[in-house]
Amino acid sequence: MVPHCGTAAEMRRGRVLVADDTESIRVLFKKLLSADGHDVTVVPDGASAIEAVAEQQPDVILLDVTMPRLSGLEVCER
């Protein structure tokens, strides 16, 4: 008998970075995305997002536009 290894979608866990200065938003996205099986990293500002990108190499980045230190737009430019 061959063990069930799951479909490609079941096996693929995306790495998601959420950058938002509002804690409740970070908590909500982490809860929702983690429940879907994704590895989620949350950070409170743009500068931390830049650092997390270098360390985590996420598949997807969700950025708030208005954040302290660096805005979401400045993070995109970099």
N, CA, C, O and CB atoms as a CASP TS submission, in Angstrom:
PFRMAT TS
TARGET T0000
AUTHOR 0000-0000-0000
METHOD Language model
MODEL 1
PARENT N/A
ATOM      1  N   MET     1       0.840  -1.179   0.000  1.00  0.00           N
ATOM      2  CA  MET     1       0.000   0.000   0.000  1.00  0.00           C
ATOM      3  C   MET     1       0.888   1.247   0.000  1.00  0.00           C
ATOM      4  O   MET     1       1.844   1.332   0.770  1.00  0.00           O
ATOM      5  CB  MET     1      -0.957  -0.004   1.220  1.00  0.00           C
ATOM      6  N   VAL     2       0.574   2.188  -0.846  1.00  0.00           N
ATOM      7  CA  VAL     2       1.340   3.428  -0.959  1.00  0.00           C
ATOM      8  C   VAL     2       0.750   4.464  -0.020  1.00  0.00           C
ATOM      9  O   VAL     2      -0.455   4.710  -0.070  1.00  0.00           O
ATOM     10  CB  VAL     2       1.348   3.952  -2.420  1.00  0.00           C
ATOM     11  N   PRO     3       1.557   5.080   0.837  1.00  0.00           N
ATOM     12  CA  PRO     3       1.023   6.094   1.761  1.00  0.00           C
ATOM     13  C   PRO     3       0.573   7.329   0.996  1.00  0.00           C
ATOM     14  O   PRO     3       1.155   7.690  -0.027  1.00  0.00           O
ATOM     15  CB  PRO     3       2.079   6.482   2.817  1.00  0.00           C
ATOM     16  N   HIS     4      -0.473   7.970   1.510  1.00  0.00           N
ATOM     17  CA  HIS     4      -0.996   9.194   0.907  1.00  0.00           C
ATOM     18  C   HIS     4      -0.084  10.358   1.302  1.00  0.00           C
ATOM     19  O   HIS     4       0.087  10.647   2.486  1.00  0.00           O
ATOM     20  CB  HIS     4      -2.477   9.459   1.357  1.00  0.00           C
ATOM     21  N   CYS     5       0.486  11.006   0.322  1.00  0.00           N
ATOM     22  CA  CYS     5       1.402  12.113   0.582  1.00  0.00           C
ATOM     23  C   CYS     5       0.715  13.462   0.453  1.00  0.00           C
ATOM     24  O   CYS     5       1.321  14.486   0.765  1.00  0.00           O
ATOM     25  CB  CYS     5       2.582  12.047  -0.364  1.00  0.00           C
ATOM     26  N   GLY     6      -0.524  13.491   0.005  1.00  0.00           N
ATOM     27  CA  GLY     6      -1.236  14.756  -0.148  1.00  0.00           C
ATOM     28  C   GLY     6      -1.017  15.347  -1.522  1.00  0.00           C
ATOM     29  O   GLY     6      -0.072  14.992  -2.227  1.00  0.00           O
ATOM     30  N   THR     7      -1.895  16.246  -1.889  1.00  0.00           N
ATOM     31  CA  THR     7      -1.765  16.922  -3.172  1.00  0.00           C
ATOM     32  C   THR     7      -0.676  17.978  -3.070  1.00  0.00           C
ATOM     33  O   THR     7      -0.210  18.297  -1.977  1.00  0.00           O
ATOM     34  CB  THR     7      -3.109  17.557  -3.607  1.00  0.00           C
ATOM     35  N   ALA     8      -0.278  18.512  -4.204  1.00  0.00           N
ATOM     36  CA  ALA     8       0.741  19.563  -4.202  1.00  0.00           C
ATOM     37  C   ALA     8       0.276  20.747  -3.375  1.00  0.00           C
ATOM     38  O   ALA     8       1.072  21.349  -2.654  1.00  0.00           O
ATOM     39  CB  ALA     8       1.065  20.012  -5.636  1.00  0.00           C
ATOM     40  N   ALA     9      -1.001  21.087  -3.469  1.00  0.00           N
ATOM     41  CA  ALA     9      -1.532  22.211  -2.696  1.00  0.00           C
ATOM     42  C   ALA     9      -1.482  21.932  -1.195  1.00  0.00           C
ATOM     43  O   ALA     9      -1.213  22.836  -0.403  1.00  0.00           O
ATOM     44  CB  ALA     9      -2.969  22.514  -3.122  1.00  0.00           C
ATOM     45  N   GLU    10      -1.740  20.687  -0.805  1.00  0.00           N
ATOM     46  CA  GLU    10      -1.686  20.345   0.611  1.00  0.00           C
ATOM     47  C   GLU    10      -0.256  20.380   1.136  1.00  0.00           C
ATOM     48  O   GLU    10      -0.021  20.757   2.284  1.00  0.00           O
ATOM     49  CB  GLU    10      -2.295  18.967   0.845  1.00  0.00           C
ATOM     50  N   MET    11       0.696  19.988   0.299  1.00  0.00           N
ATOM     51  CA  MET    11       2.088  19.915   0.729  1.00  0.00           C
ATOM     52  C   MET    11       2.765  21.281   0.718  1.00  0.00           C
ATOM     53  O   MET    11       3.693  21.506   1.495  1.00  0.00           O
ATOM     54  CB  MET    11       2.854  18.955  -0.158  1.00  0.00           C
ATOM     55  N   ARG    12       2.331  22.186  -0.133  1.00  0.00           N
ATOM     56  CA  ARG    12       2.970  23.490  -0.292  1.00  0.00           C
ATOM     57  C   ARG    12       2.465  24.458   0.748  1.00  0.00           C
ATOM     58  O   ARG    12       1.290  24.825   0.748  1.00  0.00           O
ATOM     59  CB  ARG    12       2.726  24.048  -1.688  1.00  0.00           C
ATOM     60  N   ARG    13       3.331  24.864   1.618  1.00  0.00           N
ATOM     61  CA  ARG    13       2.990  25.866   2.620  1.00  0.00           C
ATOM     62  C   ARG    13       3.682  27.153   2.236  1.00  0.00           C
ATOM     63  O   ARG    13       4.911  27.208   2.192  1.00  0.00           O
ATOM     64  CB  ARG    13       3.397  25.411   4.057  1.00  0.00           C
ATOM     65  N   GLY    14       2.924  28.172   1.963  1.00  0.00           N
ATOM     66  CA  GLY    14       3.501  29.452   1.574  1.00  0.00           C
ATOM     67  C   GLY    14       4.057  30.214   2.765  1.00  0.00           C
ATOM     68  O   GLY    14       3.531  30.138   3.875  1.00  0.00           O
ATOM     69  N   ARG    15       5.118  30.941   2.515  1.00  0.00           N
ATOM     70  CA  ARG    15       5.689  31.833   3.528  1.00  0.00           C
ATOM     71  C   ARG    15       5.119  33.223   3.275  1.00  0.00           C
ATOM     72  O   ARG    15       5.312  33.794   2.202  1.00  0.00           O
ATOM     73  CB  ARG    15       7.274  31.840   3.482  1.00  0.00           C
ATOM     74  N   VAL    16       4.420  33.760   4.261  1.00  0.00           N
ATOM     75  CA  VAL    16       3.757  35.050   4.130  1.00  0.00           C
ATOM     76  C   VAL    16       4.325  36.006   5.169  1.00  0.00           C
ATOM     77  O   VAL    16       4.457  35.665   6.344  1.00  0.00           O
ATOM     78  CB  VAL    16       2.219  34.907   4.290  1.00  0.00           C
ATOM     79  N   LEU    17       4.658  37.206   4.716  1.00  0.00           N
ATOM     80  CA  LEU    17       5.094  38.272   5.607  1.00  0.00           C
ATOM     81  C   LEU    17       3.985  39.313   5.662  1.00  0.00           C
ATOM     82  O   LEU    17       3.526  39.793   4.626  1.00  0.00           O
ATOM     83  CB  LEU    17       6.448  38.905   5.131  1.00  0.00           C
ATOM     84  N   VAL    18       3.554  39.660   6.873  1.00  0.00           N
ATOM     85  CA  VAL    18       2.546  40.691   7.080  1.00  0.00           C
ATOM     86  C   VAL    18       3.212  41.845   7.816  1.00  0.00           C
ATOM     87  O   VAL    18       3.724  41.668   8.921  1.00  0.00           O
ATOM     88  CB  VAL    18       1.310  40.141   7.879  1.00  0.00           C
ATOM     89  N   ALA    19       3.208  43.030   7.202  1.00  0.00           N
ATOM     90  CA  ALA    19       3.774  44.226   7.819  1.00  0.00           C
ATOM     91  C   ALA    19       2.653  45.237   8.025  1.00  0.00           C
ATOM     92  O   ALA    19       2.084  45.756   7.065  1.00  0.00           O
ATOM     93  CB  ALA    19       4.923  44.831   6.944  1.00  0.00           C
ATOM     94  N   ASP    20       2.345  45.505   9.283  1.00  0.00           N
ATOM     95  CA  ASP    20       1.276  46.445   9.616  1.00  0.00           C
ATOM     96  C   ASP    20       1.551  46.998  11.004  1.00  0.00           C
ATOM     97  O   ASP    20       1.956  46.259  11.901  1.00  0.00           O
ATOM     98  CB  ASP    20      -0.132  45.762   9.550  1.00  0.00           C
ATOM     99  N   ASP    21       1.332  48.298  11.184  1.00  0.00           N
ATOM    100  CA  ASP    21       1.599  48.895  12.488  1.00  0.00           C
ATOM    101  C   ASP    21       0.442  48.724  13.465  1.00  0.00           C
ATOM    102  O   ASP    21       0.566  49.124  14.622  1.00  0.00           O
ATOM    103  CB  ASP    21       1.907  50.359  12.324  1.00  0.00           C
ATOM    104  N   THR    22      -0.667  48.150  13.045  1.00  0.00           N
ATOM    105  CA  THR    22      -1.812  47.898  13.922  1.00  0.00           C
ATOM    106  C   THR    22      -1.787  46.440  14.371  1.00  0.00           C
ATOM    107  O   THR    22      -1.920  45.523  13.562  1.00  0.00           O
ATOM    108  CB  THR    22      -3.154  48.231  13.201  1.00  0.00           C
ATOM    109  N   GLU    23      -1.615  46.247  15.673  1.00  0.00           N
ATOM    110  CA  GLU    23      -1.463  44.897  16.207  1.00  0.00           C
ATOM    111  C   GLU    23      -2.653  44.006  15.891  1.00  0.00           C
ATOM    112  O   GLU    23      -2.465  42.836  15.557  1.00  0.00           O
ATOM    113  CB  GLU    23      -1.260  44.955  17.698  1.00  0.00           C
ATOM    114  N   SER    24      -3.871  44.524  15.985  1.00  0.00           N
ATOM    115  CA  SER    24      -5.050  43.691  15.732  1.00  0.00           C
ATOM    116  C   SER    24      -5.078  43.174  14.289  1.00  0.00           C
ATOM    117  O   SER    24      -5.550  42.064  14.039  1.00  0.00           O
ATOM    118  CB  SER    24      -6.329  44.484  16.027  1.00  0.00           C
ATOM    119  N   ILE    25      -4.584  43.957  13.357  1.00  0.00           N
ATOM    120  CA  ILE    25      -4.512  43.529  11.952  1.00  0.00           C
ATOM    121  C   ILE    25      -3.484  42.400  11.810  1.00  0.00           C
ATOM    122  O   ILE    25      -3.739  41.396  11.144  1.00  0.00           O
ATOM    123  CB  ILE    25      -4.138  44.732  11.023  1.00  0.00           C
ATOM    124  N   ARG    26      -2.319  42.579  12.444  1.00  0.00           N
ATOM    125  CA  ARG    26      -1.290  41.531  12.393  1.00  0.00           C
ATOM    126  C   ARG    26      -1.813  40.222  12.976  1.00  0.00           C
ATOM    127  O   ARG    26      -1.604  39.153  12.401  1.00  0.00           O
ATOM    128  CB  ARG    26      -0.028  41.977  13.155  1.00  0.00           C
ATOM    129  N   VAL    27      -2.489  40.309  14.109  1.00  0.00           N
ATOM    130  CA  VAL    27      -3.028  39.114  14.772  1.00  0.00           C
ATOM    131  C   VAL    27      -4.073  38.445  13.878  1.00  0.00           C
ATOM    132  O   VAL    27      -4.077  37.222  13.741  1.00  0.00           O
ATOM    133  CB  VAL    27      -3.651  39.481  16.150  1.00  0.00           C
ATOM    134  N   LEU    28      -4.954  39.233  13.273  1.00  0.00           N
ATOM    135  CA  LEU    28      -5.999  38.685  12.415  1.00  0.00           C
ATOM    136  C   LEU    28      -5.407  37.952  11.210  1.00  0.00           C
ATOM    137  O   LEU    28      -5.783  36.814  10.929  1.00  0.00           O
ATOM    138  CB  LEU    28      -6.930  39.799  11.944  1.00  0.00           C
ATOM    139  N   PHE    29      -4.478  38.605  10.496  1.00  0.00           N
ATOM    140  CA  PHE    29      -3.873  37.967   9.330  1.00  0.00           C
ATOM    141  C   PHE    29      -3.108  36.706   9.718  1.00  0.00           C
ATOM    142  O   PHE    29      -3.172  35.700   9.011  1.00  0.00           O
ATOM    143  CB  PHE    29      -2.942  38.943   8.618  1.00  0.00           C
ATOM    144  N   LYS    30      -2.387  36.752  10.831  1.00  0.00           N
ATOM    145  CA  LYS    30      -1.636  35.572  11.272  1.00  0.00           C
ATOM    146  C   LYS    30      -2.589  34.415  11.559  1.00  0.00           C
ATOM    147  O   LYS    30      -2.328  33.278  11.165  1.00  0.00           O
ATOM    148  CB  LYS    30      -0.794  35.897  12.531  1.00  0.00           C
ATOM    149  N   LYS    31      -3.689  34.706  12.242  1.00  0.00           N
ATOM    150  CA  LYS    31      -4.660  33.670  12.574  1.00  0.00           C
ATOM    151  C   LYS    31      -5.283  33.070  11.311  1.00  0.00           C
ATOM    152  O   LYS    31      -5.346  31.848  11.170  1.00  0.00           O
ATOM    153  CB  LYS    31      -5.754  34.241  13.483  1.00  0.00           C
ATOM    154  N   LEU    32      -5.739  33.918  10.400  1.00  0.00           N
ATOM    155  CA  LEU    32      -6.400  33.440   9.186  1.00  0.00           C
ATOM    156  C   LEU    32      -5.452  32.656   8.276  1.00  0.00           C
ATOM    157  O   LEU    32      -5.795  31.578   7.791  1.00  0.00           O
ATOM    158  CB  LEU    32      -6.987  34.614   8.423  1.00  0.00           C
ATOM    159  N   LEU    33      -4.273  33.202   8.055  1.00  0.00           N
ATOM    160  CA  LEU    33      -3.332  32.562   7.137  1.00  0.00           C
ATOM    161  C   LEU    33      -2.719  31.295   7.732  1.00  0.00           C
ATOM    162  O   LEU    33      -2.494  30.319   7.017  1.00  0.00           O
ATOM    163  CB  LEU    33      -2.230  33.537   6.759  1.00  0.00           C
ATOM    164  N   SER    34      -2.451  31.308   9.023  1.00  0.00           N
ATOM    165  CA  SER    34      -1.922  30.112   9.690  1.00  0.00           C
ATOM    166  C   SER    34      -2.945  28.982   9.651  1.00  0.00           C
ATOM    167  O   SER    34      -2.585  27.818   9.473  1.00  0.00           O
ATOM    168  CB  SER    34      -1.536  30.430  11.152  1.00  0.00           C
ATOM    169  N   ALA    35      -4.213  29.323   9.816  1.00  0.00           N
ATOM    170  CA  ALA    35      -5.275  28.313   9.766  1.00  0.00           C
ATOM    171  C   ALA    35      -5.348  27.665   8.386  1.00  0.00           C
ATOM    172  O   ALA    35      -5.802  26.528   8.251  1.00  0.00           O
ATOM    173  CB  ALA    35      -6.631  28.941  10.126  1.00  0.00           C
ATOM    174  N   ASP    36      -4.902  28.389   7.368  1.00  0.00           N
ATOM    175  CA  ASP    36      -4.878  27.856   6.006  1.00  0.00           C
ATOM    176  C   ASP    36      -3.588  27.092   5.719  1.00  0.00           C
ATOM    177  O   ASP    36      -3.392  26.591   4.612  1.00  0.00           O
ATOM    178  CB  ASP    36      -5.043  28.987   4.997  1.00  0.00           C
ATOM    179  N   GLY    37      -2.706  27.003   6.723  1.00  0.00           N
ATOM    180  CA  GLY    37      -1.498  26.206   6.571  1.00  0.00           C
ATOM    181  C   GLY    37      -0.257  26.966   6.150  1.00  0.00           C
ATOM    182  O   GLY    37       0.763  26.356   5.830  1.00  0.00           O
ATOM    183  N   HIS    38      -0.325  28.284   6.146  1.00  0.00           N
ATOM    184  CA  HIS    38       0.831  29.078   5.736  1.00  0.00           C
ATOM    185  C   HIS    38       1.736  29.389   6.923  1.00  0.00           C
ATOM    186  O   HIS    38       1.282  29.472   8.064  1.00  0.00           O
ATOM    187  CB  HIS    38       0.374  30.377   5.070  1.00  0.00           C
ATOM    188  N   ASP    39       3.019  29.556   6.635  1.00  0.00           N
ATOM    189  CA  ASP    39       3.964  30.025   7.643  1.00  0.00           C
ATOM    190  C   ASP    39       3.921  31.545   7.608  1.00  0.00           C
ATOM    191  O   ASP    39       4.254  32.151   6.589  1.00  0.00           O
ATOM    192  CB  ASP    39       5.427  29.475   7.385  1.00  0.00           C
ATOM    193  N   VAL    40       3.519  32.160   8.699  1.00  0.00           N
ATOM    194  CA  VAL    40       3.283  33.604   8.724  1.00  0.00           C
ATOM    195  C   VAL    40       4.255  34.283   9.677  1.00  0.00           C
ATOM    196  O   VAL    40       4.425  33.866  10.822  1.00  0.00           O
ATOM    197  CB  VAL    40       1.831  33.913   9.134  1.00  0.00           C
ATOM    198  N   THR    41       4.886  35.338   9.178  1.00  0.00           N
ATOM    199  CA  THR    41       5.722  36.216   9.990  1.00  0.00           C
ATOM    200  C   THR    41       5.052  37.574  10.005  1.00  0.00           C
ATOM    201  O   THR    41       4.628  38.067   8.960  1.00  0.00           O
ATOM    202  CB  THR    41       7.192  36.304   9.439  1.00  0.00           C
ATOM    203  N   VAL    42       4.951  38.187  11.177  1.00  0.00           N
ATOM    204  CA  VAL    42       4.356  39.519  11.271  1.00  0.00           C
ATOM    205  C   VAL    42       5.387  40.493  11.822  1.00  0.00           C
ATOM    206  O   VAL    42       6.180  40.151  12.699  1.00  0.00           O
ATOM    207  CB  VAL    42       3.087  39.501  12.165  1.00  0.00           C
ATOM    208  N   VAL    43       5.363  41.721  11.291  1.00  0.00           N
ATOM    209  CA  VAL    43       6.261  42.776  11.751  1.00  0.00           C
ATOM    210  C   VAL    43       5.477  44.081  11.862  1.00  0.00           C
ATOM    211  O   VAL    43       4.472  44.260  11.174  1.00  0.00           O
ATOM    212  CB  VAL    43       7.478  42.938  10.787  1.00  0.00           C
ATOM    213  N   PRO    44       5.937  45.015  12.743  1.00  0.00           N
ATOM    214  CA  PRO    44       5.163  46.223  13.012  1.00  0.00           C
ATOM    215  C   PRO    44       5.499  47.452  12.161  1.00  0.00           C
ATOM    216  O   PRO    44       4.845  48.487  12.292  1.00  0.00           O
ATOM    217  CB  PRO    44       5.334  46.576  14.414  1.00  0.00           C
ATOM    218  N   ASP    45       6.506  47.349  11.294  1.00  0.00           N
ATOM    219  CA  ASP    45       6.867  48.543  10.514  1.00  0.00           C
ATOM    220  C   ASP    45       7.668  48.154   9.276  1.00  0.00           C
ATOM    221  O   ASP    45       8.068  47.002   9.108  1.00  0.00           O
ATOM    222  CB  ASP    45       7.678  49.535  11.380  1.00  0.00           C
ATOM    223  N   GLY    46       7.889  49.136   8.423  1.00  0.00           N
ATOM    224  CA  GLY    46       8.561  48.900   7.154  1.00  0.00           C
ATOM    225  C   GLY    46      10.012  48.475   7.285  1.00  0.00           C
ATOM    226  O   GLY    46      10.477  47.615   6.537  1.00  0.00           O
ATOM    227  N   ALA    47      10.727  49.064   8.221  1.00  0.00           N
ATOM    228  CA  ALA    47      12.134  48.698   8.398  1.00  0.00           C
ATOM    229  C   ALA    47      12.260  47.232   8.829  1.00  0.00           C
ATOM    230  O   ALA    47      13.149  46.515   8.369  1.00  0.00           O
ATOM    231  CB  ALA    47      12.807  49.623   9.441  1.00  0.00           C
ATOM    232  N   SER    48      11.380  46.809   9.698  1.00  0.00           N
ATOM    233  CA  SER    48      11.375  45.403  10.117  1.00  0.00           C
ATOM    234  C   SER    48      10.985  44.491   8.954  1.00  0.00           C
ATOM    235  O   SER    48      11.450  43.354   8.871  1.00  0.00           O
ATOM    236  CB  SER    48      10.406  45.197  11.301  1.00  0.00           C
ATOM    237  N   ALA    49      10.139  44.986   8.064  1.00  0.00           N
ATOM    238  CA  ALA    49       9.747  44.208   6.891  1.00  0.00           C
ATOM    239  C   ALA    49      10.953  43.951   5.999  1.00  0.00           C
ATOM    240  O   ALA    49      11.131  42.839   5.501  1.00  0.00           O
ATOM    241  CB  ALA    49       8.643  44.933   6.102  1.00  0.00           C
ATOM    242  N   ILE    50      11.788  44.979   5.792  1.00  0.00           N
ATOM    243  CA  ILE    50      12.989  44.821   4.967  1.00  0.00           C
ATOM    244  C   ILE    50      13.893  43.744   5.570  1.00  0.00           C
ATOM    245  O   ILE    50      14.406  42.887   4.850  1.00  0.00           O
ATOM    246  CB  ILE    50      13.756  46.171   4.843  1.00  0.00           C
ATOM    247  N   GLU    51      14.086  43.789   6.878  1.00  0.00           N
ATOM    248  CA  GLU    51      14.919  42.793   7.557  1.00  0.00           C
ATOM    249  C   GLU    51      14.318  41.393   7.419  1.00  0.00           C
ATOM    250  O   GLU    51      15.037  40.427   7.162  1.00  0.00           O
ATOM    251  CB  GLU    51      15.083  43.155   9.047  1.00  0.00           C
ATOM    252  N   ALA    52      13.000  41.287   7.588  1.00  0.00           N
ATOM    253  CA  ALA    52      12.335  39.988   7.516  1.00  0.00           C
ATOM    254  C   ALA    52      12.404  39.392   6.110  1.00  0.00           C
ATOM    255  O   ALA    52      12.502  38.175   5.953  1.00  0.00           O
ATOM    256  CB  ALA    52      10.880  40.122   7.953  1.00  0.00           C
ATOM    257  N   VAL    53      12.353  40.245   5.094  1.00  0.00           N
ATOM    258  CA  VAL    53      12.450  39.750   3.716  1.00  0.00           C
ATOM    259  C   VAL    53      13.809  39.086   3.500  1.00  0.00           C
ATOM    260  O   VAL    53      13.900  38.020   2.891  1.00  0.00           O
ATOM    261  CB  VAL    53      12.242  40.906   2.696  1.00  0.00           C
ATOM    262  N   ALA    54      14.860  39.725   4.003  1.00  0.00           N
ATOM    263  CA  ALA    54      16.205  39.174   3.847  1.00  0.00           C
ATOM    264  C   ALA    54      16.345  37.840   4.588  1.00  0.00           C
ATOM    265  O   ALA    54      17.000  36.922   4.095  1.00  0.00           O
ATOM    266  CB  ALA    54      17.252  40.175   4.357  1.00  0.00           C
ATOM    267  N   GLU    55      15.737  37.736   5.759  1.00  0.00           N
ATOM    268  CA  GLU    55      15.863  36.522   6.575  1.00  0.00           C
ATOM    269  C   GLU    55      14.906  35.417   6.151  1.00  0.00           C
ATOM    270  O   GLU    55      15.300  34.253   6.078  1.00  0.00           O
ATOM    271  CB  GLU    55      15.626  36.854   8.025  1.00  0.00           C
ATOM    272  N   GLN    56      13.667  35.762   5.875  1.00  0.00           N
ATOM    273  CA  GLN    56      12.618  34.773   5.640  1.00  0.00           C
ATOM    274  C   GLN    56      12.398  34.417   4.173  1.00  0.00           C
ATOM    275  O   GLN    56      11.937  33.316   3.870  1.00  0.00           O
ATOM    276  CB  GLN    56      11.343  35.269   6.208  1.00  0.00           C
ATOM    277  N   GLN    57      12.719  35.326   3.263  1.00  0.00           N
ATOM    278  CA  GLN    57      12.460  35.157   1.830  1.00  0.00           C
ATOM    279  C   GLN    57      11.025  34.679   1.597  1.00  0.00           C
ATOM    280  O   GLN    57      10.806  33.576   1.096  1.00  0.00           O
ATOM    281  CB  GLN    57      13.464  34.155   1.211  1.00  0.00           C
ATOM    282  N   PRO    58      10.040  35.524   1.967  1.00  0.00           N
ATOM    283  CA  PRO    58       8.632  35.124   1.849  1.00  0.00           C
ATOM    284  C   PRO    58       8.184  34.984   0.395  1.00  0.00           C
ATOM    285  O   PRO    58       8.776  35.555  -0.521  1.00  0.00           O
ATOM    286  CB  PRO    58       7.744  36.134   2.558  1.00  0.00           C
ATOM    287  N   ASP    59       7.124  34.209   0.219  1.00  0.00           N
ATOM    288  CA  ASP    59       6.503  34.055  -1.091  1.00  0.00           C
ATOM    289  C   ASP    59       5.583  35.239  -1.388  1.00  0.00           C
ATOM    290  O   ASP    59       5.445  35.666  -2.534  1.00  0.00           O
ATOM    291  CB  ASP    59       5.717  32.731  -1.164  1.00  0.00           C
ATOM    292  N   VAL    60       4.954  35.761  -0.325  1.00  0.00           N
ATOM    293  CA  VAL    60       3.999  36.859  -0.446  1.00  0.00           C
ATOM    294  C   VAL    60       4.244  37.846   0.688  1.00  0.00           C
ATOM    295  O   VAL    60       4.546  37.454   1.815  1.00  0.00           O
ATOM    296  CB  VAL    60       2.529  36.335  -0.422  1.00  0.00           C
ATOM    297  N   ILE    61       4.108  39.134   0.373  1.00  0.00           N
ATOM    298  CA  ILE    61       4.247  40.180   1.388  1.00  0.00           C
ATOM    299  C   ILE    61       2.985  41.024   1.377  1.00  0.00           C
ATOM    300  O   ILE    61       2.592  41.555   0.338  1.00  0.00           O
ATOM    301  CB  ILE    61       5.514  41.063   1.133  1.00  0.00           C
ATOM    302  N   LEU    62       2.350  41.148   2.541  1.00  0.00           N
ATOM    303  CA  LEU    62       1.195  42.021   2.695  1.00  0.00           C
ATOM    304  C   LEU    62       1.657  43.253   3.459  1.00  0.00           C
ATOM    305  O   LEU    62       2.078  43.151   4.611  1.00  0.00           O
ATOM    306  CB  LEU    62       0.012  41.295   3.434  1.00  0.00           C
ATOM    307  N   LEU    63       1.581  44.424   2.817  1.00  0.00           N
ATOM    308  CA  LEU    63       2.109  45.651   3.396  1.00  0.00           C
ATOM    309  C   LEU    63       1.012  46.685   3.637  1.00  0.00           C
ATOM    310  O   LEU    63       0.172  46.936   2.773  1.00  0.00           O
ATOM    311  CB  LEU    63       3.180  46.233   2.493  1.00  0.00           C
ATOM    312  N   ASP    64       1.040  47.270   4.813  1.00  0.00           N
ATOM    313  CA  ASP    64       0.230  48.455   5.089  1.00  0.00           C
ATOM    314  C   ASP    64       0.937  49.617   4.389  1.00  0.00           C
ATOM    315  O   ASP    64       2.167  49.650   4.349  1.00  0.00           O
ATOM    316  CB  ASP    64       0.058  48.718   6.661  1.00  0.00           C
ATOM    317  N   VAL    65       0.196  50.551   3.848  1.00  0.00           N
ATOM    318  CA  VAL    65       0.820  51.675   3.145  1.00  0.00           C
ATOM    319  C   VAL    65       1.417  52.664   4.137  1.00  0.00           C
ATOM    320  O   VAL    65       2.536  53.136   3.936  1.00  0.00           O
ATOM    321  CB  VAL    65      -0.203  52.383   2.241  1.00  0.00           C
ATOM    322  N   THR    66       0.690  52.984   5.204  1.00  0.00           N
ATOM    323  CA  THR    66       1.172  53.983   6.164  1.00  0.00           C
ATOM    324  C   THR    66       1.671  53.290   7.432  1.00  0.00           C
ATOM    325  O   THR    66       0.891  52.826   8.264  1.00  0.00           O
ATOM    326  CB  THR    66       0.050  55.001   6.508  1.00  0.00           C
ATOM    327  N   MET    67       2.997  53.237   7.547  1.00  0.00           N
ATOM    328  CA  MET    67       3.639  52.638   8.719  1.00  0.00           C
ATOM    329  C   MET    67       4.799  53.527   9.147  1.00  0.00           C
ATOM    330  O   MET    67       5.323  54.297   8.342  1.00  0.00           O
ATOM    331  CB  MET    67       4.134  51.185   8.417  1.00  0.00           C
ATOM    332  N   PRO    68       5.202  53.425  10.411  1.00  0.00           N
ATOM    333  CA  PRO    68       6.373  54.185  10.859  1.00  0.00           C
ATOM    334  C   PRO    68       7.672  53.632  10.281  1.00  0.00           C
ATOM    335  O   PRO    68       7.720  52.498   9.805  1.00  0.00           O
ATOM    336  CB  PRO    68       6.446  54.181  12.379  1.00  0.00           C
ATOM    337  N   ARG    69       8.706  54.436  10.329  1.00  0.00           N
ATOM    338  CA  ARG    69      10.065  54.125   9.877  1.00  0.00           C
ATOM    339  C   ARG    69      10.162  54.053   8.359  1.00  0.00           C
ATOM    340  O   ARG    69      10.933  54.810   7.769  1.00  0.00           O
ATOM    341  CB  ARG    69      10.528  52.812  10.480  1.00  0.00           C
ATOM    342  N   LEU    70       9.426  53.187   7.717  1.00  0.00           N
ATOM    343  CA  LEU    70       9.334  53.119   6.244  1.00  0.00           C
ATOM    344  C   LEU    70       7.893  52.792   5.892  1.00  0.00           C
ATOM    345  O   LEU    70       7.286  51.918   6.512  1.00  0.00           O
ATOM    346  CB  LEU    70      10.328  52.040   5.637  1.00  0.00           C
ATOM    347  N   SER    71       7.344  53.477   4.913  1.00  0.00           N
ATOM    348  CA  SER    71       5.973  53.162   4.476  1.00  0.00           C
ATOM    349  C   SER    71       5.989  51.885   3.637  1.00  0.00           C
ATOM    350  O   SER    71       7.048  51.421   3.214  1.00  0.00           O
ATOM    351  CB  SER    71       5.356  54.350   3.658  1.00  0.00           C
ATOM    352  N   GLY    72       4.823  51.333   3.406  1.00  0.00           N
ATOM    353  CA  GLY    72       4.711  50.161   2.551  1.00  0.00           C
ATOM    354  C   GLY    72       5.213  50.456   1.141  1.00  0.00           C
ATOM    355  O   GLY    72       5.805  49.590   0.496  1.00  0.00           O
ATOM    356  N   LEU    73       4.980  51.668   0.666  1.00  0.00           N
ATOM    357  CA  LEU    73       5.449  52.054  -0.674  1.00  0.00           C
ATOM    358  C   LEU    73       6.978  52.102  -0.720  1.00  0.00           C
ATOM    359  O   LEU    73       7.588  51.679  -1.701  1.00  0.00           O
ATOM    360  CB  LEU    73       4.861  53.430  -1.080  1.00  0.00           C
ATOM    361  N   GLU    74       7.592  52.622   0.350  1.00  0.00           N
ATOM    362  CA  GLU    74       9.057  52.662   0.390  1.00  0.00           C
ATOM    363  C   GLU    74       9.651  51.241   0.453  1.00  0.00           C
ATOM    364  O   GLU    74      10.705  50.973  -0.124  1.00  0.00           O
ATOM    365  CB  GLU    74       9.533  53.492   1.605  1.00  0.00           C
ATOM    366  N   VAL    75       8.963  50.352   1.155  1.00  0.00           N
ATOM    367  CA  VAL    75       9.413  48.955   1.209  1.00  0.00           C
ATOM    368  C   VAL    75       9.362  48.351  -0.184  1.00  0.00           C
ATOM    369  O   VAL    75      10.295  47.662  -0.595  1.00  0.00           O
ATOM    370  CB  VAL    75       8.544  48.126   2.191  1.00  0.00           C
ATOM    371  N   CYS    76       8.281  48.601  -0.914  1.00  0.00           N
ATOM    372  CA  CYS    76       8.163  48.088  -2.289  1.00  0.00           C
ATOM    373  C   CYS    76       9.275  48.626  -3.177  1.00  0.00           C
ATOM    374  O   CYS    76       9.831  47.889  -3.992  1.00  0.00           O
ATOM    375  CB  CYS    76       6.798  48.459  -2.886  1.00  0.00           C
ATOM    376  N   GLU    77       9.602  49.892  -3.029  1.00  0.00           N
ATOM    377  CA  GLU    77      10.651  50.487  -3.868  1.00  0.00           C
ATOM    378  C   GLU    77      12.007  49.835  -3.618  1.00  0.00           C
ATOM    379  O   GLU    77      12.813  49.676  -4.535  1.00  0.00           O
ATOM    380  CB  GLU    77      10.746  51.992  -3.610  1.00  0.00           C
ATOM    381  N   ARG    78      12.244  49.463  -2.371  1.00  0.00           N
ATOM    382  CA  ARG    78      13.539  48.849  -2.035  1.00  0.00           C
ATOM    383  C   ARG    78      13.587  47.407  -2.460  1.00  0.00           C
ATOM    384  O   ARG    78      14.599  46.737  -2.256  1.00  0.00           O
ATOM    385  CB  ARG    78      13.816  48.950  -0.544  1.00  0.00           C
TER
END
